[in-house]
Amino acid sequence: MNIAITIAVALAVGVICWFASRKYCENAANGRIGNAEERARQIIDDALKSVESEKRILEEEKRKVQLDLKEESIQARNDLEKEIRERRNEIQRQEHRMQSKEEALDKKVEAVERKEQSYNSKLDDLNRKKAEIMTLQEKQQQELERISGLTSEQAKEYLLKSVEEDVKHDTARLIKEMDSRAKEEASKKAKEYIVNAIQKCAADHVAEATITVVQLPNDEMKGRIIGREGRNIRTLETMTGVELIIDDTPEAVILSGFDPIRREVARIALEKLVVDGRIHPARIEEMVEKAQKEVENNIRAEGENACMEVGVHGIHPELVRLLGKMKFRTSYGQNALKHSMEVAHLSGLLANEIGVDARLAKRAGLLHDIGKAVDHEMEGSHIQLGAELCRKYKEGPVVINAVESHHGDVEPTSLISCIVQAADAISAARPGARRDTLETYTNRLKQLEDITNSFKGVDKSFAIQAGREVRVMVIPEKVSDDDMVLMAREIAKQIETELGYPGQIKVNLIRESRVVEYAK
């Protein structure tokens, strides 16, 4: 189509040129007609040649495009045939795999069917044998009942009873072994348990025993105590070693610290500063020094008054000072100095009753807790520290032994040591001495006895040692030795669950077996 258009255009151009040249030649000169015709023919020839050349070029391009298309179609067909062959091979492999799997599955099905047939046959044999065994068991049971003269229920009851006795024996033996193993490990964990108990139970007591409240005339005094940028309160805390708590409490300042003597020094110094009205660091240092001297004098005076009141003389001055420091110590709410004086009086009374040296008994009773004056400053128990202090200040061996043995850590070597031990127990355990009223004391003892009496086989029970031990008398015909181990454990668990008490309670079961015979 492009060639035809080109030819037509060329012919049209030629015709136009011919007519133009002809007209031009006719108008210009008739002599040039021949030249114009030649030029027209030349132009037409050139146009025809160009058209033919373009036609050849187009035909060559057409052949080239046709060849390219043919090659692409051949390549695409080859690729398609290759893919078809690969897919056909994959399908054949999968068919082969499926066929092998079907054959294996058929074999497994046949094996399962054979096993099922074998199982059914064995099951039939087992059912038949089971029926035979049941028949034989019935015959044996009938024969056993005929021989023993007992029914199956009676024989079962007898068997269970014998097994129960064996189990009780094994359980008791196991409990004893476990208890002995637990006691071996108890010393390692005792401190951890004590620390946990202190964390849970001692918060109120510590809060009450570690603070002192100082009354102020007005709330404006709080600002003067704090001072500019807190200089006054920092100086007071540094000098006394006590923390000052200034909060919303009206007309009051709280002194907090574990050392009661430092709290007393801080209290006296603060009260003097409040009365004086001049509160600044230099004045604070002066008042703290005066308060320290005053407290030291009060301590010595308290120690001397205690010795005079009890009637004990010749004690080393340092021991007298330590006795005065005990005024600032408490144990379960009981003042340590008052407790020591009470033990001294009781020791003197008991010594007079049994005819031993009352003065020496009072001396030992007064000094028995002297270690509590320094146990928060030095390492060791108050018993060890007290004995070391008595040795250091040349006390006699009777007094030293009384100090060491008043809690049973060391065996007493004299009657005075036993008297001091008894007097200490009386002073600490009497109703009302250590934040315990008579009513709660008697109720705890009654509850303890009620718990033990509720167990089957208990004859009598007695709460002794101020409720620290309960002795249970059991009926020997109803409670065996193995039963006692289990019963003691159950009683201890019930006491822990139902009763509130300080320390620990010892459960002591007693079983008495008597055989009486008469000689005739």
NORKABEL-V333359 format. One record per pair of residues at least 24 apart in sequence whose C-alpha atoms are under 10 Angstrom apart, sorted by the first residue. I is the first residue (numbers start at 1). J is the second residue. D is the distance in Angstrom with one decimal. If there is no record, write none. Layout:
# NORKABEL-V333359
i;j;d
I;J;D
I;J;D
This chain:
# NORKABEL-V333359
i;j;d
2;51;9.9
2;54;9.6
2;55;8.7
2;58;9.3
3;51;6.9
3;52;8.4
3;54;7.7
3;55;6.1
3;56;9.9
3;58;8.7
4;51;9.0
4;55;9.5
5;51;9.8
6;47;9.0
6;48;9.3
6;50;9.3
6;51;6.6
6;52;9.8
6;54;9.2
6;55;9.5
7;47;7.9
7;48;7.1
7;50;9.4
7;51;6.4
7;52;9.0
9;47;9.3
10;43;9.0
10;44;7.2
10;45;9.7
10;46;9.3
10;47;5.8
10;48;7.3
10;50;9.4
10;51;8.1
11;43;9.8
11;44;7.1
11;47;8.0
11;48;8.5
12;44;9.7
13;40;9.7
13;43;9.0
13;44;8.4
13;47;9.0
14;39;9.9
14;40;6.5
14;41;8.0
14;42;9.4
14;43;6.7
14;44;5.5
14;45;9.3
14;46;10.0
14;47;8.2
15;40;8.2
15;41;9.8
15;44;8.5
16;40;9.4
17;41;9.9
17;43;8.6
17;44;9.4
18;43;9.3
18;44;9.3
165;480;9.9
165;482;8.9
165;483;9.6
166;482;9.9
167;482;9.8
168;480;9.7
168;481;9.8
168;482;6.3
168;483;7.0
168;485;9.5
168;486;8.4
169;480;9.7
169;481;8.8
169;482;5.6
169;483;8.2
169;485;9.7
169;486;10.0
170;482;8.6
171;482;8.0
171;483;9.4
171;485;8.9
171;486;8.1
172;481;8.6
172;482;5.3
172;483;7.4
172;484;8.4
172;485;5.8
172;486;6.5
172;487;10.0
173;482;7.8
173;485;8.7
175;482;9.9
175;485;7.5
175;486;8.0
175;489;9.0
176;482;10.0
176;485;7.7
176;486;9.8
205;332;8.3
205;333;8.4
206;258;8.6
207;256;8.7
207;257;9.7
207;258;9.6
208;256;9.9
208;333;9.7
209;256;9.3
209;257;9.0
209;258;7.9
209;259;9.6
209;260;8.2
209;328;9.9
209;329;9.1
209;330;8.2
209;333;8.6
210;255;8.2
210;256;5.7
210;257;5.3
210;258;5.2
210;259;7.5
210;260;7.1
210;263;8.4
211;242;9.6
211;243;9.5
211;244;9.7
211;245;9.7
211;254;6.5
211;255;5.4
211;256;4.4
211;257;6.4
211;258;8.1
211;259;9.8
211;260;8.5
211;263;7.7
212;244;9.8
212;253;8.4
212;254;5.7
212;255;5.0
212;256;6.6
212;257;8.7
212;260;8.9
212;263;6.9
212;264;8.2
212;266;9.4
212;267;7.5
213;244;9.9
213;245;9.6
213;252;6.6
213;253;5.8
213;254;4.6
213;255;6.2
213;256;8.9
213;263;9.8
213;267;8.2
214;251;8.6
214;252;5.6
214;253;5.2
214;254;6.3
214;255;7.5
214;266;9.6
214;267;6.6
214;268;9.2
214;270;7.9
214;271;7.3
215;250;8.9
215;251;5.9
215;252;4.5
215;253;6.6
215;254;8.9
215;267;9.9
215;270;9.8
215;271;8.3
215;274;9.6
216;250;8.6
216;251;4.8
216;252;5.3
216;253;7.3
216;270;9.6
216;271;8.3
216;274;7.3
216;275;9.4
217;250;9.9
217;251;6.3
217;252;8.5
217;274;8.2
217;275;9.1
218;250;8.0
218;251;5.3
218;252;8.4
219;248;9.4
219;249;9.2
219;250;6.6
219;251;5.1
219;252;7.9
219;253;9.7
220;251;8.7
221;251;8.3
221;252;9.5
221;253;9.9
221;274;7.6
221;277;8.8
221;279;9.7
222;246;7.2
222;247;9.3
222;250;9.9
222;251;8.1
222;252;8.4
222;253;7.8
222;274;9.9
224;274;9.3
224;277;8.8
224;278;8.9
224;279;6.7
224;280;8.6
225;253;9.6
225;270;8.7
225;273;8.8
225;274;8.5
225;277;9.8
225;278;9.8
225;279;6.7
225;280;8.4
225;284;9.9
226;279;9.3
226;280;9.7
227;279;8.0
227;280;7.5
227;281;9.2
228;280;9.4
231;280;8.0
231;281;7.1
232;279;7.2
232;280;5.8
232;281;5.6
232;282;9.3
232;283;9.6
232;284;7.6
233;279;9.9
233;280;9.4
233;281;8.8
233;284;9.3
234;281;8.9
235;280;8.8
235;281;6.0
235;282;9.0
235;284;7.2
235;285;7.8
236;266;7.7
236;269;8.8
236;270;8.5
236;280;9.6
236;281;7.8
236;284;6.4
236;285;7.6
236;287;9.7
236;288;8.0
237;266;8.4
238;285;9.8
239;265;9.8
239;266;8.7
239;281;10.0
239;284;8.4
239;285;7.0
239;288;7.0
239;289;8.9
240;264;9.4
240;265;6.9
240;266;5.8
240;267;9.6
240;269;9.1
240;285;9.4
240;288;7.2
240;289;9.6
240;291;9.9
240;292;9.1
241;265;9.7
241;266;8.5
242;266;7.0
242;267;9.8
258;376;9.3
259;328;8.7
259;329;9.2
259;376;8.5
259;377;9.6
260;325;9.2
260;326;10.0
260;327;9.4
260;328;5.7
260;329;7.4
260;330;9.9
261;292;9.0
261;295;7.7
261;296;9.1
261;299;9.4
261;325;7.7
261;326;9.9
261;327;9.5
261;328;6.6
261;329;9.2
262;291;9.9
262;292;8.5
262;295;9.2
263;328;9.8
264;291;8.4
264;292;8.8
264;294;10.0
264;295;7.3
264;328;8.8
265;289;8.8
265;290;8.9
265;291;5.3
265;292;5.7
265;293;8.9
265;294;8.2
265;295;6.4
265;296;9.3
266;291;7.6
266;292;8.7
267;291;8.5
268;292;8.7
268;294;8.6
268;295;8.5
269;294;9.8
295;325;9.6
296;321;8.4
296;324;9.0
296;325;8.9
297;321;9.2
297;324;9.5
298;324;7.7
298;325;9.2
299;323;8.0
299;324;4.4
299;325;5.7
299;326;8.7
299;327;7.9
299;328;9.2
300;324;5.6
300;325;8.2
302;326;9.2
302;327;7.6
302;337;9.1
303;327;8.6
303;337;8.7
306;337;8.0
306;338;8.6
306;340;9.2
306;341;6.9
306;366;8.7
307;341;8.5
307;344;9.9
307;362;9.8
307;363;8.9
307;366;8.2
309;341;8.3
309;345;9.5
310;340;9.8
310;341;6.6
310;342;8.8
310;343;9.9
310;344;6.8
310;345;6.6
310;348;9.2
310;359;9.3
310;362;7.3
310;363;8.6
310;365;9.9
310;366;8.1
311;344;9.4
311;345;9.3
311;359;7.8
311;362;8.0
311;363;8.7
312;344;9.2
312;359;6.8
312;360;8.5
312;361;9.8
312;362;6.9
312;363;6.0
312;364;9.8
312;366;8.4
313;359;9.2
313;363;8.5
314;363;9.8
315;363;8.7
315;367;9.7
315;393;8.6
315;394;9.4
315;395;8.3
316;390;9.5
316;393;6.4
316;394;8.4
316;395;8.8
317;393;9.3
318;389;9.5
318;393;8.1
319;367;8.4
319;370;7.8
319;373;9.7
319;389;7.9
319;390;8.3
319;393;7.7
320;367;9.6
320;370;9.7
321;373;9.4
322;367;9.8
322;370;7.0
322;371;8.7
322;372;9.0
322;373;5.8
322;374;7.9
322;389;9.9
323;366;8.5
323;367;7.9
323;369;9.1
323;370;6.6
323;371;9.6
323;372;9.3
323;373;7.2
324;373;8.7
325;370;9.5
325;372;9.2
325;373;6.0
325;374;8.8
326;369;8.9
326;370;7.7
326;371;9.4
326;372;7.1
326;373;5.4
326;374;9.1
327;373;9.0
328;373;8.7
329;372;7.6
329;373;7.4
330;372;9.3
330;434;9.8
331;372;9.6
331;428;9.3
331;433;10.0
331;434;7.7
332;428;9.2
332;433;8.6
332;434;5.3
332;435;6.9
332;436;9.6
333;433;8.0
333;434;5.6
333;435;6.3
333;436;9.8
334;427;9.7
334;428;8.2
334;432;9.4
334;433;6.3
334;434;5.5
334;435;7.9
335;433;9.5
335;434;9.4
336;369;7.8
336;370;9.1
336;372;7.9
336;373;8.8
337;366;8.5
337;367;9.8
337;369;8.7
337;370;9.1
337;372;9.8
337;373;9.5
338;366;9.6
338;427;9.9
339;365;9.6
339;366;8.7
339;369;8.9
339;424;8.2
339;427;6.8
339;428;7.8
339;433;8.9
340;364;9.6
340;365;6.4
340;366;4.9
340;367;7.1
340;368;7.2
340;369;6.7
340;370;8.5
340;423;9.8
340;424;8.3
340;427;8.9
341;365;7.5
341;366;5.7
341;367;9.1
341;427;9.9
342;366;8.2
342;423;8.3
342;424;8.5
342;426;9.5
342;427;6.7
342;428;9.8
343;367;9.4
343;368;8.6
343;369;9.8
343;419;9.5
343;420;7.0
343;421;9.1
343;422;8.9
343;423;5.3
343;424;5.6
343;425;8.9
343;426;8.2
343;427;6.4
343;428;9.2
344;368;8.9
344;419;10.0
344;420;7.9
344;423;7.9
344;424;9.0
345;423;8.7
346;419;8.6
346;420;8.3
346;422;8.9
346;423;5.6
346;424;8.5
346;426;8.5
346;427;8.3
347;416;7.9
347;417;9.5
347;418;9.5
347;419;5.8
347;420;5.7
347;421;8.9
347;422;8.2
347;423;5.8
347;424;8.7
348;416;9.5
348;419;8.8
348;420;9.2
348;423;9.4
349;419;9.6
349;423;9.5
350;416;9.3
350;419;6.7
350;420;9.1
350;422;9.1
350;423;8.2
351;415;8.6
351;416;7.4
351;419;7.1
351;420;9.5
354;415;9.3
354;419;9.8
356;415;7.9
356;416;7.6
356;419;10.0
357;415;9.8
357;416;8.1
358;416;8.8
360;396;9.4
360;398;8.2
360;399;7.6
360;416;7.8
361;398;9.0
361;399;8.1
361;402;9.0
361;415;9.1
361;416;5.6
361;417;8.1
361;418;9.9
361;419;7.5
361;420;7.1
362;399;9.7
362;416;9.2
362;419;9.9
362;420;8.5
363;395;9.7
363;398;9.9
363;399;7.3
363;402;9.9
363;420;9.9
364;395;9.5
364;396;9.4
364;398;7.7
364;399;4.8
364;400;7.8
364;401;8.9
364;402;6.2
364;403;7.1
364;406;10.0
364;416;7.8
364;417;7.9
364;419;9.5
364;420;7.0
365;399;8.4
365;402;7.9
365;403;8.3
365;406;9.4
365;416;8.9
365;417;8.9
365;419;8.6
365;420;5.5
365;421;8.7
365;423;7.9
365;424;8.0
366;399;9.7
366;403;9.8
366;420;9.3
367;395;9.9
367;399;7.8
367;400;9.0
367;402;8.9
367;403;7.1
368;399;7.9
368;400;8.4
368;401;9.4
368;402;6.6
368;403;4.5
368;404;8.0
368;405;9.2
368;406;7.3
368;407;9.9
368;417;9.7
368;420;7.7
368;421;9.1
368;424;8.7
369;403;7.1
369;404;9.7
369;406;9.0
369;424;9.5
370;403;8.4
371;403;9.0
383;407;8.2
383;409;8.5
383;410;10.0
384;409;9.8
425;465;9.1
425;466;9.4
426;466;9.7
429;465;8.6
429;466;6.5
429;467;9.7
430;466;8.4
431;466;9.4
441;466;8.2
441;467;8.4
441;501;9.9
442;466;9.3
442;467;9.2
444;499;7.6
444;500;8.0
444;501;7.8
445;469;9.9
445;470;9.1
447;495;9.0
447;498;8.9
447;499;7.4
447;500;10.0
448;491;9.8
448;494;9.9
448;495;7.2
448;498;9.3
448;499;7.5
448;505;9.6
451;491;7.4
451;492;9.7
451;494;7.4
451;495;7.0
451;498;8.6
451;499;9.1
452;487;9.6
452;488;9.4
452;490;9.7
452;491;6.4
452;492;9.2
452;494;8.9
452;495;8.6
452;507;9.2
453;491;9.8
454;491;9.5
455;487;8.1
455;490;9.2
455;491;8.0
456;487;9.3
457;483;9.8
457;484;9.8
457;487;9.5
458;487;9.7
458;509;9.3
458;510;9.9
458;511;9.8
459;511;10.0
461;508;9.6
461;509;9.0
461;510;9.8
462;508;9.9
463;505;9.6
463;506;9.8
463;507;9.5
464;505;10.0
464;506;9.8
465;505;9.7
467;501;8.7
467;502;9.7
467;504;9.3
467;505;7.1
467;506;9.0
468;501;9.0
468;502;8.9
468;503;8.0
468;504;6.5
468;505;4.6
468;506;6.3
468;507;9.0
469;504;8.4
469;505;5.1
469;506;4.4
469;507;6.0
469;508;7.4
470;505;7.2
470;506;6.2
470;507;5.2
470;508;6.1
470;509;8.4
471;506;8.3
471;507;6.3
471;508;4.8
471;509;5.9
471;510;7.2
472;507;7.6
472;508;6.1
472;509;4.7
472;510;6.0
472;511;8.7
473;508;8.7
473;509;6.1
473;510;5.0
473;511;6.3
473;512;8.3
474;509;7.1
474;510;6.3
474;511;5.5
474;512;8.0
475;510;9.1
475;511;6.9
475;512;7.9
475;513;9.1
476;510;9.2
476;511;5.8
476;512;6.3
476;513;6.2
476;514;9.1
477;511;9.6
477;512;9.7
477;513;8.6
479;511;8.0
480;511;8.2
481;510;9.7
481;511;7.8
484;508;9.8
484;509;6.9
484;510;8.4
484;511;8.2
485;509;8.6
